[in-house]
Amino acid sequence: MLGLNKDVVKLVEHTNNWKKLFKVEKSLLNSLVGEHVVDIQHIGSTAIDGIAAKPLLDILVGVRSMGDAQKFDKHKLKEANIYHLARVQIEGKEVFAKFSNLENLTKTHVLHVVEYGGDWWQKHIFFRDYLNDHPEVAKQYEVLKKEMAEAFPTNERSYAEGKKDFVDRIILLREGEIDVIR
């Protein structure tokens, strides 16, 4: 089961069903915006084997240029319960979310639309792949996520900020600025 209401932070045990659900969503996205997309990847904690995660699928959508995201047919996306989160202002990224219930703002998927091969693309892919290649580091991340979820069960922003240093250290590995996670 996917979905969390706005500002709820709850982790569930890993399930291989997330990979199947991603494939279904990727197929849907290809039918809706595929002409403007280079690649679609499963990212976030649900894409990391064996760790608990919020029951939301994070999806990386790579476009040739950010102008291509403006070409997405928002009416077709809305019919699939996918909405552009225009208030989310992140340079080099557009964010969309899929909702199963708009009244409670029950979000099931988050789409991170970025330039394919660009900095955001590389960071998201590296983080996912690094944790999948280093299960001991993934378990450290899981412990941190559980601590943050317990500390901030109704504050998504604080939960995310609590994980930021860990994520940033992984990204520094990619950039060669550090050579080991402590």
DRENVO-892227 format. One line per field, with one value per atom (N, C-alpha, C, O): atom name; z, x negated, y; chain. Coordinates in steps of 0.2 Angstrom, whole numbers. Each point is the difference from the previous one (the first is absolute). Layout:
% residues N
atomo = c(CA/...)
zz = c(Z/...)
xx = c(X/...)
yy = c(Y/...)
cadena = c(A/...)
% end
This chain:
% residues 182
atomo = c(N/CA/C/O/N/CA/C/O/N/CA/C/O/N/CA/C/O/N/CA/C/O/N/CA/C/O/N/CA/C/O/N/CA/C/O/N/CA/C/O/N/CA/C/O/N/CA/C/O/N/CA/C/O/N/CA/C/O/N/CA/C/O/N/CA/C/O/N/CA/C/O/N/CA/C/O/N/CA/C/O/N/CA/C/O/N/CA/C/O/N/CA/C/O/N/CA/C/O/N/CA/C/O/N/CA/C/O/N/CA/C/O/N/CA/C/O/N/CA/C/O/N/CA/C/O/N/CA/C/O/N/CA/C/O/N/CA/C/O/N/CA/C/O/N/CA/C/O/N/CA/C/O/N/CA/C/O/N/CA/C/O/N/CA/C/O/N/CA/C/O/N/CA/C/O/N/CA/C/O/N/CA/C/O/N/CA/C/O/N/CA/C/O/N/CA/C/O/N/CA/C/O/N/CA/C/O/N/CA/C/O/N/CA/C/O/N/CA/C/O/N/CA/C/O/N/CA/C/O/N/CA/C/O/N/CA/C/O/N/CA/C/O/N/CA/C/O/N/CA/C/O/N/CA/C/O/N/CA/C/O/N/CA/C/O/N/CA/C/O/N/CA/C/O/N/CA/C/O/N/CA/C/O/N/CA/C/O/N/CA/C/O/N/CA/C/O/N/CA/C/O/N/CA/C/O/N/CA/C/O/N/CA/C/O/N/CA/C/O/N/CA/C/O/N/CA/C/O/N/CA/C/O/N/CA/C/O/N/CA/C/O/N/CA/C/O/N/CA/C/O/N/CA/C/O/N/CA/C/O/N/CA/C/O/N/CA/C/O/N/CA/C/O/N/CA/C/O/N/CA/C/O/N/CA/C/O/N/CA/C/O/N/CA/C/O/N/CA/C/O/N/CA/C/O/N/CA/C/O/N/CA/C/O/N/CA/C/O/N/CA/C/O/N/CA/C/O/N/CA/C/O/N/CA/C/O/N/CA/C/O/N/CA/C/O/N/CA/C/O/N/CA/C/O/N/CA/C/O/N/CA/C/O/N/CA/C/O/N/CA/C/O/N/CA/C/O/N/CA/C/O/N/CA/C/O/N/CA/C/O/N/CA/C/O/N/CA/C/O/N/CA/C/O/N/CA/C/O/N/CA/C/O/N/CA/C/O/N/CA/C/O/N/CA/C/O/N/CA/C/O/N/CA/C/O/N/CA/C/O/N/CA/C/O/N/CA/C/O/N/CA/C/O/N/CA/C/O/N/CA/C/O/N/CA/C/O/N/CA/C/O/N/CA/C/O/N/CA/C/O/N/CA/C/O/N/CA/C/O/N/CA/C/O/N/CA/C/O/N/CA/C/O/N/CA/C/O/N/CA/C/O/N/CA/C/O/N/CA/C/O/N/CA/C/O/N/CA/C/O/N/CA/C/O/N/CA/C/O/N/CA/C/O/N/CA/C/O/N/CA/C/O/N/CA/C/O/N/CA/C/O/N/CA/C/O/N/CA/C/O/N/CA/C/O/N/CA/C/O/N/CA/C/O/N/CA/C/O/N/CA/C/O/N/CA/C/O/N/CA/C/O/N/CA/C/O/N/CA/C/O/N/CA/C/O/N/CA/C/O/N/CA/C/O/N/CA/C/O/N/CA/C/O/N/CA/C/O/N/CA/C/O/N/CA/C/O/N/CA/C/O/N/CA/C/O/N/CA/C/O/N/CA/C/O/N/CA/C/O/N/CA/C/O/N/CA/C/O/N/CA/C/O/N/CA/C/O/N/CA/C/O/N/CA/C/O/N/CA/C/O/N/CA/C/O/N/CA/C/O/N/CA/C/O/N/CA/C/O)
zz = c(0/0/0/4/-9/0/3/-1/3/2/7/5/-4/6/0/-5/10/0/1/2/-4/1/7/5/-5/6/5/5/-7/3/-2/-5/10/-1/4/6/-11/3/-5/-6/10/-4/0/5/-10/-1/-2/-3/4/-2/-7/-4/1/-7/-3/3/-9/-4/-7/-3/0/-7/-5/-5/8/-4/-2/-5/8/-2/-7/-4/3/-7/-5/-6/7/-4/-1/-6/11/0/-4/-4/4/-4/-7/-4/2/-7/-3/-5/9/-2/-1/-5/10/-1/-5/-4/3/-6/-7/-4/4/-6/-1/-6/11/0/-2/-4/7/-1/-8/-3/1/-7/-5/-5/7/-4/0/-4/10/1/-2/-3/4/-1/-4/-1/-1/-3/-6/0/-3/-6/2/-4/10/3/4/3/-2/6/-4/-4/7/-2/4/-3/10/4/6/2/1/6/5/-2/8/5/7/2/1/7/5/-1/5/5/7/1/3/7/4/-3/9/4/-2/1/-5/-2/-6/-1/-1/-5/2/-3/10/4/3/4/-6/2/8/3/0/7/5/6/-8/6/0/-5/11/1/-3/-1/-1/-4/1/2/-3/-1/-6/-5/6/-6/-5/-2/-1/-6/-5/2/-8/-5/-3/-2/3/-3/-7/-1/-4/-7/-3/0/-3/-4/-7/-3/0/-7/-3/2/-7/-3/-7/-4/4/-6/-4/4/-10/-4/3/1/0/3/5/-1/5/5/-4/3/-8/-4/-3/-1/1/-2/5/-1/8/5/-1/2/-5/-1/-5/-1/-3/-6/3/-4/10/2/0/2/-4/0/7/2/1/7/1/5/-11/1/0/3/-8/0/7/3/0/6/6/4/-4/5/-1/5/-11/0/3/2/-2/4/7/3/0/7/1/6/-11/0/0/-5/9/1/0/4/-7/0/7/1/3/6/-1/2/-4/-2/5/-1/7/6/2/4/-6/2/-5/-6/8/-4/2/5/-10/1/-7/-5/5/-6/-4/3/-9/-4/0/-2/6/1/0/3/-6/1/3/-1/6/4/-2/0/-1/-1/6/2/-1/5/-2/-3/4/-1/6/5/-5/6/-1/-5/11/-1/4/-1/5/3/1/3/-7/0/6/3/0/6/6/4/-3/5/-2/4/-11/-3/1/3/-4/0/-6/-5/6/-6/0/5/-11/-1/-4/0/-4/-5/0/0/0/-1/-6/-1/-4/-6/0/1/-2/0/-7/-3/0/-7/-1/3/-6/0/-7/-4/2/-6/0/5/-10/0/-1/-4/9/0/3/1/1/4/7/2/2/7/4/4/-4/4/-2/4/-10/-3/3/3/-4/3/7/3/1/7/3/4/-7/2/-2/4/-10/-2/4/2/-1/4/7/3/0/7/0/5/-9/0/-1/3/-8/-2/5/2/1/6/6/2/0/5/-2/5/-11/-2/0/1/-3/0/6/1/4/7/5/4/-3/5/7/4/-2/7/1/5/-11/0/0/3/-7/-1/7/2/2/7/4/5/-5/4/-2/4/-10/-3/3/2/-2/3/7/3/1/7/1/4/-8/0/-1/3/-9/-2/6/1/2/6/5/3/-1/5/-2/4/-10/-2/-1/2/-4/0/7/1/4/7/3/3/-5/2/-3/3/-9/-4/-4/-6/10/-3/-4/-4/5/-3/-4/-1/-1/-3/-5/2/-8/-5/-1/-2/2/-1/5/-2/8/5/0/1/-3/-2/-5/0/-6/-5/2/-2/5/3/4/0/4/4/-3/2/-9/-4/-4/-3/2/-5/1/-5/11/0/-2/-3/5/-3/-7/-3/0/-8/-3/-4/7/-2/0/-5/10/1/-6/-2/1/-6/-6/-4/2/-6/0/-6/12/0/-3/-3/5/-3/-8/-3/0/-7/-3/-5/9/-2/2/-2/5/2/6/1/2/6/6/4/-3/5/-2/-6/9/-3/5/-2/7/5/4/1/0/4/7/2/3/7/4/6)
xx = c(-4/4/-4/-5/6/-4/4/6/-9/3/-1/0/-1/0/4/-1/4/3/-5/-5/7/-5/-3/4/-10/-4/-1/-3/6/-1/-6/-2/-2/-6/0/1/0/1/-5/1/-5/-4/4/3/-4/2/-5/-5/5/-5/0/5/-11/-2/5/1/1/4/-3/-1/1/-2/5/-1/7/6/-1/3/-7/-2/-3/2/-6/-3/5/0/5/6/4/2/-1/5/-4/3/-10/-3/0/1/-1/0/7/1/4/7/0/3/-6/1/-5/2/-7/-5/4/-1/5/3/6/1/2/5/-3/2/-8/-3/-3/1/-3/-2/6/-1/7/6/2/3/-5/3/-5/2/-9/-5/-6/-5/5/-5/-4/-6/10/-3/-5/-4/5/-5/-5/-4/4/-5/-5/1/-7/-6/0/-1/2/0/4/1/2/3/-3/0/-2/-3/4/2/-3/3/-6/-5/7/-5/3/5/-9/3/-1/-3/5/-1/4/-2/8/3/-4/2/-7/-4/-7/-4/4/-6/2/4/-7/1/0/-5/10/0/1/-1/2/1/7/3/-1/6/1/-5/11/1/7/4/-3/7/3/-4/10/3/2/6/-11/1/-5/-6/8/-6/-2/3/-10/-4/-2/-3/5/-2/-4/3/-8/-4/2/-1/2/2/-5/0/-3/-6/3/2/-3/2/-6/-5/5/-6/-2/-6/11/-1/6/6/-6/5/6/6/-7/6/4/6/-8/4/5/6/-7/5/6/5/-6/5/5/5/-8/4/5/4/-5/4/8/1/3/7/3/1/0/2/7/2/2/7/0/4/-8/-1/-3/2/-7/-2/5/0/4/5/5/2/0/4/-3/4/-10/-4/-1/-4/7/-1/-7/-3/-1/-7/1/2/-5/0/-7/-4/3/-6/0/5/-10/-1/-3/-6/9/-3/-3/-5/7/-2/-7/-4/2/-6/-5/0/-4/-5/-7/-3/0/-7/-3/2/-7/-4/-2/-3/5/-2/5/-2/7/5/7/2/2/8/2/-2/7/3/7/4/-2/7/2/-5/11/2/6/5/-4/6/4/-3/9/4/6/3/-2/6/6/5/-6/5/-2/-4/8/-2/3/-3/8/3/-5/-1/-2/-5/-7/-5/4/-7/-4/-6/9/-3/-5/3/-9/-5/-3/-1/1/-3/-6/-4/3/-6/-3/4/-10/-3/-5/-4/5/-4/-5/2/-8/-5/-2/-4/6/-2/-6/0/-5/-7/-3/3/-8/-4/-3/-4/5/-3/-8/-2/-1/-8/-2/-7/11/-2/-2/0/-2/-2/5/-1/8/5/0/1/0/0/-5/1/-8/-5/0/-2/4/0/5/-1/7/5/-2/1/-3/-2/-6/0/-5/-6/2/-2/7/2/3/-1/6/4/-5/0/-5/-4/-5/-2/-1/-5/3/-3/9/3/2/0/2/1/-6/0/-6/-6/-3/-5/7/-3/5/3/0/5/-1/5/-11/-2/2/2/-4/2/7/3/1/7/3/5/-7/2/-1/4/-10/-1/5/3/-1/5/7/3/-2/7/0/5/-10/0/1/4/-7/1/7/3/0/7/5/4/-6/5/0/5/-11/-1/3/4/-4/3/7/4/-1/7/3/6/-10/3/0/4/-9/-1/5/2/-1/5/5/1/4/5/5/4/-4/5/-3/3/-10/-3/-5/-6/8/-4/-6/-5/6/-6/-6/-6/8/-5/-3/-6/10/-2/-5/-6/7/-5/-6/-5/6/-6/-5/-6/9/-3/-5/-4/6/-3/-6/-4/5/-4/-7/-4/1/-8/-2/-5/9/-2/0/-5/10/1/-6/-3/2/-5/-7/-4/3/-7/0/-6/11/0/-2/-4/7/-1/-7/-3/0/-7/-5/-5/8/-4/-1/-5/11/1/-5/-3/3/-4/-8/-4/3/-7/-3/-6/11/-2/-2/-4/7/-1/-1/2/-5/-1/3/0/3/4/5/0/5/6/-2/-1/2/-1/6/1)
yy = c(-6/6/6/1/4/6/6/0/5/6/2/-4/11/3/7/3/-2/7/5/-1/7/6/0/0/1/1/-6/0/-6/-6/-3/-1/-1/-4/-6/-1/-5/-6/-5/0/-4/-5/-7/-2/-2/-6/-5/3/-9/-5/0/1/-3/0/-6/-5/6/-5/0/6/-11/-1/3/1/-1/3/7/2/2/7/0/4/-9/0/-2/3/-7/-1/6/1/2/6/6/3/-3/5/-2/5/-11/-2/2/2/-3/2/8/2/2/7/2/5/-8/2/-1/5/-10/-1/5/3/-1/5/7/3/-1/6/0/5/-10/-1/2/3/-6/2/7/3/0/7/5/5/-6/5/-2/3/-10/-3/4/-1/4/4/5/2/0/6/-3/4/-10/-3/-5/-3/4/-5/-6/-6/6/-6/1/6/-11/0/-5/-6/8/-5/0/5/-10/-1/2/-3/8/2/1/-3/5/1/-7/-4/5/-6/-7/-5/6/-6/-3/-6/9/-3/-3/-2/3/-3/-7/0/-5/-7/0/1/-4/-2/5/-2/8/5/3/0/2/3/6/4/-2/6/3/-4/10/3/-4/0/-1/-4/5/1/2/5/-2/-1/1/-2/7/4/-3/5/-2/-5/9/-1/6/5/-7/5/0/-5/11/0/5/6/-9/4/3/-4/10/4/2/2/0/3/6/2/3/6/2/-3/7/1/3/0/3/3/-6/1/-7/-5/-2/-2/3/-1/5/-2/8/4/-2/2/-7/-3/-5/-3/0/-5/2/6/-10/1/0/-6/11/0/-2/-3/3/-2/-8/-3/0/-7/-3/-5/9/-2/0/-4/10/1/-6/-2/0/-6/-6/-5/4/-5/1/-3/9/2/2/0/3/2/8/3/0/8/3/-3/8/4/4/3/-4/4/6/1/4/6/4/4/-5/3/-2/3/-9/-3/3/-2/6/3/-2/1/-5/-3/1/-2/6/1/-6/-5/5/-6/-6/-6/7/-6/3/5/-9/1/-6/-6/7/-6/0/4/-11/-1/-6/-3/2/-5/-3/3/-9/-4/-1/-2/3/0/-5/-1/-3/-5/3/-2/8/3/7/2/3/7/3/5/-7/3/-1/5/-11/-1/2/-1/2/1/-6/0/-6/-6/-1/-2/3/-1/-7/-3/1/-7/0/-5/10/0/7/5/-4/7/-1/-4/8/1/5/6/-7/5/0/-4/10/1/4/6/-9/4/-2/-4/8/-1/-6/-2/-3/-6/1/3/-7/0/6/1/4/6/-2/-5/10/0/-4/-5/7/-3/-7/-5/3/-6/-5/-5/8/-4/-1/-6/11/-1/-5/-4/4/-4/-8/-4/3/-6/-3/-6/10/-2/-2/-5/9/-1/-7/-4/3/-7/-6/-5/6/-5/-2/-5/11/-1/-4/-5/7/-4/-7/-4/3/-7/-4/-6/9/-3/-1/-4/8/0/-1/5/-11/-2/3/1/-1/2/7/3/1/7/1/5/-9/1/-1/3/-8/-1/5/2/2/6/5/4/-3/5/-2/4/-11/-2/2/2/-3/2/7/2/2/7/2/4/-7/1/-1/4/-10/-2/5/2/1/5/6/3/-1/6/0/4/-10/-1/0/2/-5/0/7/2/2/7/5/4/-6/5/-3/0/-4/-4/5/-3/9/4/6/6/-6/5/-2/-2/1/-2/4/-3/9/4/-1/-1/1/-2/-7/-1/-4/-6/0/-3/6/1/3/-2/8/4/-5/1/-5/-4/-6/-2/1/-5/3/-3/10/4/-1/-2/2/-1/-7/0/-5/-7/0/-2/5/-1/4/-2/8/5/-4/1/-5/-3/-6/-1/-2/-5/4/-3/8/4/2/1/1/2/-6/2/-8/-5/0/-1/2/0/6/-1/6/6/-1/5/-10/-2/5/0/3/5/-4/2/-8/-4/-7/-2/-3/-7/-5/-6/8/-5/3/6/-10/3/-2/-6/10/-1/1/-1)
cadena = c(A/A/A/A/A/A/A/A/A/A/A/A/A/A/A/A/A/A/A/A/A/A/A/A/A/A/A/A/A/A/A/A/A/A/A/A/A/A/A/A/A/A/A/A/A/A/A/A/A/A/A/A/A/A/A/A/A/A/A/A/A/A/A/A/A/A/A/A/A/A/A/A/A/A/A/A/A/A/A/A/A/A/A/A/A/A/A/A/A/A/A/A/A/A/A/A/A/A/A/A/A/A/A/A/A/A/A/A/A/A/A/A/A/A/A/A/A/A/A/A/A/A/A/A/A/A/A/A/A/A/A/A/A/A/A/A/A/A/A/A/A/A/A/A/A/A/A/A/A/A/A/A/A/A/A/A/A/A/A/A/A/A/A/A/A/A/A/A/A/A/A/A/A/A/A/A/A/A/A/A/A/A/A/A/A/A/A/A/A/A/A/A/A/A/A/A/A/A/A/A/A/A/A/A/A/A/A/A/A/A/A/A/A/A/A/A/A/A/A/A/A/A/A/A/A/A/A/A/A/A/A/A/A/A/A/A/A/A/A/A/A/A/A/A/A/A/A/A/A/A/A/A/A/A/A/A/A/A/A/A/A/A/A/A/A/A/A/A/A/A/A/A/A/A/A/A/A/A/A/A/A/A/A/A/A/A/A/A/A/A/A/A/A/A/A/A/A/A/A/A/A/A/A/A/A/A/A/A/A/A/A/A/A/A/A/A/A/A/A/A/A/A/A/A/A/A/A/A/A/A/A/A/A/A/A/A/A/A/A/A/A/A/A/A/A/A/A/A/A/A/A/A/A/A/A/A/A/A/A/A/A/A/A/A/A/A/A/A/A/A/A/A/A/A/A/A/A/A/A/A/A/A/A/A/A/A/A/A/A/A/A/A/A/A/A/A/A/A/A/A/A/A/A/A/A/A/A/A/A/A/A/A/A/A/A/A/A/A/A/A/A/A/A/A/A/A/A/A/A/A/A/A/A/A/A/A/A/A/A/A/A/A/A/A/A/A/A/A/A/A/A/A/A/A/A/A/A/A/A/A/A/A/A/A/A/A/A/A/A/A/A/A/A/A/A/A/A/A/A/A/A/A/A/A/A/A/A/A/A/A/A/A/A/A/A/A/A/A/A/A/A/A/A/A/A/A/A/A/A/A/A/A/A/A/A/A/A/A/A/A/A/A/A/A/A/A/A/A/A/A/A/A/A/A/A/A/A/A/A/A/A/A/A/A/A/A/A/A/A/A/A/A/A/A/A/A/A/A/A/A/A/A/A/A/A/A/A/A/A/A/A/A/A/A/A/A/A/A/A/A/A/A/A/A/A/A/A/A/A/A/A/A/A/A/A/A/A/A/A/A/A/A/A/A/A/A/A/A/A/A/A/A/A/A/A/A/A/A/A/A/A/A/A/A/A/A/A/A/A/A/A/A/A/A/A/A/A/A/A/A/A/A/A/A/A/A/A/A/A/A/A/A/A/A/A/A/A/A/A/A/A/A/A/A/A/A/A/A/A/A/A/A/A/A/A/A/A/A/A/A/A/A/A/A/A/A/A/A/A/A/A/A/A/A/A/A/A/A/A/A/A/A/A/A/A/A/A/A/A/A/A/A/A/A/A/A/A/A/A/A/A/A/A/A/A/A/A/A)
% end
